[in-house]
Amino acid sequence: MKKSKPSFSSTFKREAAELVTIKHKSYAEACEIRGISESALRRWVKQLRNEVAGNTPIGAKAITDEQQEIQRLKAKILDLEEDNEILKKATALFASLSKTGKKLSRC
């Protein structure tokens, strides 16, 4: 049976990365404290440094509050843009129907 990959919260990842970046623990110490692999910790530290530098992660969930908010707002913008496209198409349809005098039939 295949092992499932453990899932860690953004807060856990950020706090683990902060052990290295802010509290200046070694990777080995931080891994022992948190019970995680060094490769995972190195990824999270790199991600934290990138996010602090203002880079929003692509394809990964942000671990800083600011970048999480940016990701949430970007998703909201995409959703609103889709809604606008639907409304534009509906407006065009209704405009063309009113010009021809036709009415929409109900199914």
C-alpha positions as CSV (number, residue, x, y, z in Angstrom):
1,M,0.0,0.0,0.0
2,K,1.3,3.4,-1.0
3,K,2.1,6.0,1.8
4,S,0.1,9.1,1.6
5,K,1.9,12.4,1.5
6,P,1.4,14.3,4.8
7,S,-0.5,17.6,4.5
8,F,0.8,20.6,6.4
9,S,-1.1,23.9,7.0
10,S,0.3,27.2,5.7
11,T,0.8,28.3,9.3
12,F,2.9,25.2,10.1
13,K,5.0,25.7,7.0
14,R,5.6,29.4,7.7
15,E,6.5,28.7,11.4
16,A,8.9,25.9,10.4
17,A,10.6,28.2,7.8
18,E,10.8,31.0,10.3
19,L,12.9,28.7,12.6
20,V,15.6,29.0,9.9
21,T,15.0,32.5,8.6
22,I,14.2,34.4,11.8
23,K,15.4,32.3,14.7
24,H,18.5,31.2,12.9
25,K,18.2,27.5,13.7
26,S,20.1,25.1,11.5
27,Y,18.0,23.1,9.0
28,A,18.8,19.9,11.0
29,E,17.6,21.6,14.3
30,A,14.4,22.9,12.7
31,C,13.7,19.5,11.1
32,E,14.1,17.8,14.5
33,I,11.9,20.4,16.3
34,R,9.1,20.1,13.7
35,G,9.5,16.4,12.8
36,I,9.8,17.1,9.0
37,S,12.2,16.3,6.2
38,E,15.0,18.6,5.3
39,S,13.9,18.8,1.7
40,A,10.4,20.0,2.7
41,L,11.9,22.6,5.0
42,R,14.3,23.8,2.3
43,R,11.3,24.3,-0.1
44,W,9.3,26.2,2.5
45,V,12.3,28.4,3.4
46,K,12.8,29.2,-0.3
47,Q,9.1,29.9,-0.7
48,L,9.0,32.1,2.4
49,R,11.9,34.2,1.2
50,N,10.3,34.6,-2.2
51,E,7.0,35.6,-0.7
52,V,8.7,38.1,1.6
53,A,10.4,39.6,-1.5
54,G,6.9,40.1,-3.0
55,N,6.7,37.1,-5.3
56,T,3.3,35.4,-5.3
57,P,3.8,31.6,-5.7
58,I,2.3,30.0,-8.8
59,G,0.9,26.5,-8.5
60,A,1.3,26.5,-4.7
61,K,-0.6,27.8,-1.8
62,A,1.0,30.9,-0.3
63,I,2.3,30.7,3.3
64,T,2.4,34.4,4.2
65,D,-0.8,36.2,5.0
66,E,-0.2,38.9,2.4
67,Q,0.4,36.5,-0.4
68,Q,-2.6,34.4,0.6
69,E,-4.7,37.5,0.3
70,I,-3.2,38.3,-3.1
71,Q,-4.0,34.7,-4.3
72,R,-7.6,35.1,-3.0
73,L,-8.0,38.4,-4.7
74,K,-6.6,37.1,-8.0
75,A,-9.1,34.2,-7.9
76,K,-11.9,36.6,-7.2
77,I,-10.8,38.8,-10.2
78,L,-10.9,35.7,-12.5
79,D,-14.3,34.8,-11.2
80,L,-15.6,38.3,-11.9
81,E,-14.1,38.4,-15.3
82,E,-15.9,35.2,-16.2
83,D,-19.2,36.7,-14.9
84,N,-18.6,39.8,-17.1
85,E,-18.0,37.6,-20.2
86,I,-21.3,35.8,-19.5
87,L,-23.1,39.1,-19.1
88,K,-21.6,40.5,-22.3
89,K,-22.8,37.5,-24.3
90,A,-26.3,37.6,-22.7
91,T,-26.5,41.4,-23.5
92,A,-25.5,40.7,-27.1
93,L,-28.1,37.9,-27.4
94,F,-30.9,40.1,-26.0
95,A,-29.9,43.0,-28.2
96,S,-30.0,40.8,-31.3
97,L,-33.4,39.3,-30.3
98,S,-34.9,42.7,-29.7
99,K,-33.8,43.9,-33.1
100,T,-35.5,41.0,-34.8
101,G,-38.6,41.1,-32.6
102,K,-38.2,37.5,-31.5
103,K,-38.8,36.4,-27.9
104,L,-36.9,33.7,-26.0
105,S,-38.8,30.5,-25.7
106,R,-38.8,28.6,-22.4
107,C,-37.7,25.0,-22.4
